[in-house]
């Protein structure tokens, strides 16, 4: 095998299971005679580093071995740290690149236009200086969109999908999803006692900017109502359902789960703050807005709970450890076979190697007809025979 030096990075939000991928890549690399170089802070590590400055190099480049990765799989987060950096759309040049010329272009997101720099030439130069033959990029839609761009530039890239939203295309499963659902399920089951004690309507908000998988699957295993970005519910109908649930519950309470991007007819989620490197602004709480609507329409009291960052914290569960270790092994298999521009995946319940998704297609969405009951604002539980474990139809 000609490949001797592998770079690895994690981008975007952290999820449980990332460290399992990193450790497994390092251990497999040691077995086949490869050096593994950790790029710290995601794509920032390849845009901000000054490889002539020892302090900068130490901040962004970390040689990995069995000793410094031996125990990292026992915890969550990412040993290599992360950032939301898009080298193709940088609003400001980092100090290491000041004074250099890069292609600029105008980027428009929701009516706001800004001038951005594409520093990909600097990224490729840093990769060349580091002597990397391959790059393993672990991330969600945003991280992998730039991985695909690098592959088109000739850098050999292998992608590993992770996101608690589970919305990366070409795969039914992303690392972090199972742990997030398990944590959400446990949190909701615990909070039933408080919501029931006070006889209120419990409203749970969780991540899911563009796709509703996290809310939908949590609702599936907790048997409660949910609202997802893919379908705008009728507000009056939703409130009637929640009141019906409450009145027919011996403990006189009801529950609903909302994706952060969920909306109802005539309502749009509000955003605030500056867009991040991929053009995303933070969303105001749709749960608080629904709470206000319920109080205004019915006078009922509510409990609003934000199940977001807690779901991606801590160590991975069994499924995420299993998938993380397996995805790492698959990535190294693909590397040994000389493949690039590919991503580890699960399709129809089976492990697969697929192309890195086309970023122009956006995130994978919930299929409403087969997965969501629009009348009942619930997941669909019928006609699952023959489906893979994560219930996604081909």
N, C-alpha and C positions, 0 to 999 in steps of 0.2 A: 504494500500500500504506500502511495507517494505522500499522502497527507501526514504531516508531522505536527502541525501547530493549529489548535482549535481555539477560537474565541467563543465566549458564551456570555449572554447578557439577559437581563430581565427588564421589561419596560411596562409602564402603566401602573395600574393599581396592583398591590400585592394580594396574593391569595395563598391559602395553605396548600402545600405540595410543591412549591417552586424549589425549595431546598432539596427535595428528593430528586428532582431532575438534575440539579447541579451536581449533587454527590454522585449519582449514578453515571453521569457523563465523565466525571473525573476518574472514577474507579475503572470504568471500561477503557478510558483513554490510557490509563497506566498499563492495562493488560495488553494493549496492542501497540504500545510504544509511542503514544502521542503526548505532547505537552498541551495542557489546557490552561488558557489565559482568561481570567475573569475580567470582564469589562464592567466597571462599577457605575451605578446610577444610569443604567439603560443607555439610550442613544446619546445622552449627555457625555458619557465617557468617551465617545468618539468625536464629539464636536468641541468640547471644552478643554480636552487634554493638550498640554504642551509637552511633547515627548522629550524635549531638550531640557526640561526643568525637572529635576529629580523629585521635588515636592509635588508637582502636578502629576507626574507619572505615578507616584505612590498613591495619590488620591484616587486615580481613575483606573489603574491597571493592577490587578492582583493575580499573580501566578497561583494556580490551584493545585493541590496535591492531596494524597490520602490523609495526611496529618491535619491540614487545616479545614478539611471537609468531613472528617470522620463522624462528627455528632450533629451536623447541621440539619439532617433530615428529621430530627426529633422535635423541631420547633417550626412554627409558621413564619410568615414574612419571607423576605428574600435576603440571603446572606450577602448578595452583591448589591443590595439597595436598588432603588428605582427612581425614575423621573418621568414626566410627561414632556418629552423633547421630540420635536419633529425636525430633523436636519434639513428637510426640503422646504420648510416654511418657518424660518427663524425670524422673529420680529427685530431682533438685535443681535449683532455679532458678539460672541464671547471674547474676552480679552485675548485669548490665544490666536484669534483670527482677525483682530482689529487691523485695519490698514490694507487688508487683502481684498481683491476684487472677486465678487461672486455674482452669478446671475440673480437678478431680482424679478419679481412678478407681483401682480396685485392679487390678493386673496380676498374674496367676498363671502361672508357668512351671515345670512339673515339680514342683509342690507347694509352690513358694516364692512367697508373696504379698507384694507391695510396693505402696505408694501412689505414683502417678506424676502428673505435671502435663502437661496438653495446652496447649502454648504456641502453638498454631496462630494465634490472634488476633495475637500479637506478630509472627509470621512474615509474615502478610498485611500488617500495618502497615508493617513494614520494606520489603516489596516495593513497597507504595504510595509510601512516602517516597522510595525509590530510583527511582520512576517506571518500573518494569519493565512492559512490555506482554506479554512472553512470558518463560518460563523453560525452558531446556533442561537437563534433569537426566540425567547420565550415571552409570549405576550398575547394581547387581544387584538381586536380589529386594527387599532391605531398602530401599535408596534409592528404588527405583521404587514401592514400596508407599506411601511418603509422597508421592511425586509424584502418584500417583493420588488420594490424599486431598486434596491441594491443588487438583487439577483439579475435584474435586467441590465445592470451596468457591468455585469461580468463577475461579480463576487459570488462565490459559492455559498449559498445560504440554505439552512434547514430550519424550519419553523416548528415550534411546539405551542399549541393553543392553550391559553389559560384565560379564564374570566369567570367570575361568579355569575355573570349574566348568561353564560352559555350560548352566546349569539354569534360565534365565529362561523362563517360559512364553510361548507365542505366537511363538517364534522358534527356528529350528534352530541359530542361531549367535550367539554373544556375543563382543565384542571381547576379546582376550586368550587365547582358547582355543588357537588355532593355535600361538602362540609357546610357550605352556606345554607343549603336546604335543611340539613340536620340542626344547625344552630337556630334557624328561624323557627322550625317546628318545636324545638325545646322551649324557646323564648315564649312563643304563643301559648303553649300548654301551661307554662308557669303563670303567665299573666291572666289566664282564664279565672284564676281564683280571685284576683283583685277586681277584674272587670265584673265578674259575677257577684262579688260581695257588695258592690255599689250599684248593681243593676244598670249598667251603662252599655253603650255601643262602643266596642273596641275597634280602633282604626290603626292598622299597621302599614307603615310605608317602608319599602325596601328598594334596593337598586334595581335598575332596569330602565335606562334612558330611552332606548329605542325598541327593545324587545322585552316581552313579559314572561320569559321562562322562569325566572326566580320566583316571582309572585304566583304564577300559575301552578308550578310544581309544589310550592309550599301549601297552596290552597288544596291541592290534590291530596296531600298526606295529612292535612289537618281538617279537611271537610268543611271549609268555610268559603264564603263568597270572595271574589277577586275582580279587580279591574286592571287591564293591561293596555299598553300603548297601541296595540294593533286594532282595538275596537273602542269607539266612543259610546259609552252607555248612555241611556236616558236617565237623567238624575232623579226624576220623580220615581221612576220604576225601581231604581236601585234603593232609594230610601224606603219605598214600600216593602221591598224584599227584606231589608234589615229590620224594619218594624215588625213584619210578620215573624221573622226568626225570633226576635226578642219576646214577643207575646206568646209564642208557642214553646219557649224554652222554660222548663221548670225553675231555672235559676234567673230567668228574666234578663238575659243579656244576649247580644249578638256580636258577630265579628266580621270584618272585611279587610282584605289585603290589597294594597295599592302599589303598583310599580311607580317609581318616581316620575315616569313619563306618561302615566295614565291620565286620560282626560275624559270628560263627558261632553255631550252635545252642547255647543254654545260656550265652552270653556277651553282655555289654553293654559297650560302650565307656565307660570311666570319664571323668568330667569334673572340672574343677577351676577355682577362681577365681570371681570375681563375674561374673554375666551382663552382657553388653554392652547397649547401648541397645535392641537388638532381641531381647534375651532369650537370646542364645547364650553358653554357657560354653565355655572352651577344652577340647579333648579330649585325654586322655592318649594315648600312642602305642600304637595297636593293633599296630603292627609289633613293638614290644618285647614285648608280651604274646604274640604269635604265636611270637616267637623263644623265649620261655621254654617254651611248650608243645611246640615241636619238640625242644628240648634234653631236656625231661623225658621225652618219649615215645620218642625215638630215640637220644639222645646225640650227634646231629649238631651241628656248629658252624655258626653263622650269621653273616652280615654284615647289619646293619640300617642302612639309609640313609634319611634324611628328605628327600624331594624336595618341599619346600613353597615357602618364600619365594623360593628361587633361581629357581623357574619363572616368577615374576611380575616378575622384575627385568630391567633392561636394555632395549634397544631392541626394537621390534616386528619381526616377520618380514614377508615380502611379503604374506601373506594378511591379517594384522591391519592393516597400513597400508592395503591396498586397501579392506577393509571399513570401517575407521574413516573414511577420506576419503569413501567412498560414503554411509555412514550420516549423516555431517555434511551432505552435499549434500541427502540426502533430508529431513532434519530442516528445513533451510532452505526446501526446496520446500514442505513441509507448512505451514510458518510463513507463507510468502507466500500460500498458498491459504486461510489463515484457519483451519486445522485445529487442534484441541487435544485433549488426552486420548488421544493416539496415541503409538505407539512405532515406531521403525525396526526392520525385521526381515528375516530370510531365511526364506521358506517354500517347500517343495518345490524348493529350489535357486534360487529367484528372490527378488529384493529386493521387499519389500512394506511397506506401512504398515498397522499393526494396532492394536487398542485396547491401552492399557496393561493388563497382566495384573491380574486380581483377586487381591489379596494373600491372600484367604481360601483360595485353591486351593493355596498353597504352591509349592515349586519343581517344575520339570519333572523327571520321573523317567525312568530307562532302562526301555524296554519289554523285559522279560525274555524273552518268547517269541520275539521276532524278533532280539534283539541279544546275548543271553548264553546260553552253553551251560552249564547248571547241572551236568551230569555231568562235564564236562571243566574247569570253572572257567576258561573262555576266552571271548573274543568269538566270535560266530558269523560265519563267513566266506562261507557259502553263500547263494544266492537273493538276490543284490543287484541283478540286472538291473532297470533302470528306476528305481532309487532315486536321489535327489539326491546330490550329492557327499558330504554329511555323513551319509548312510545312514539318515536319519530317515524312518520311514513316516508318512504323513498321519494 
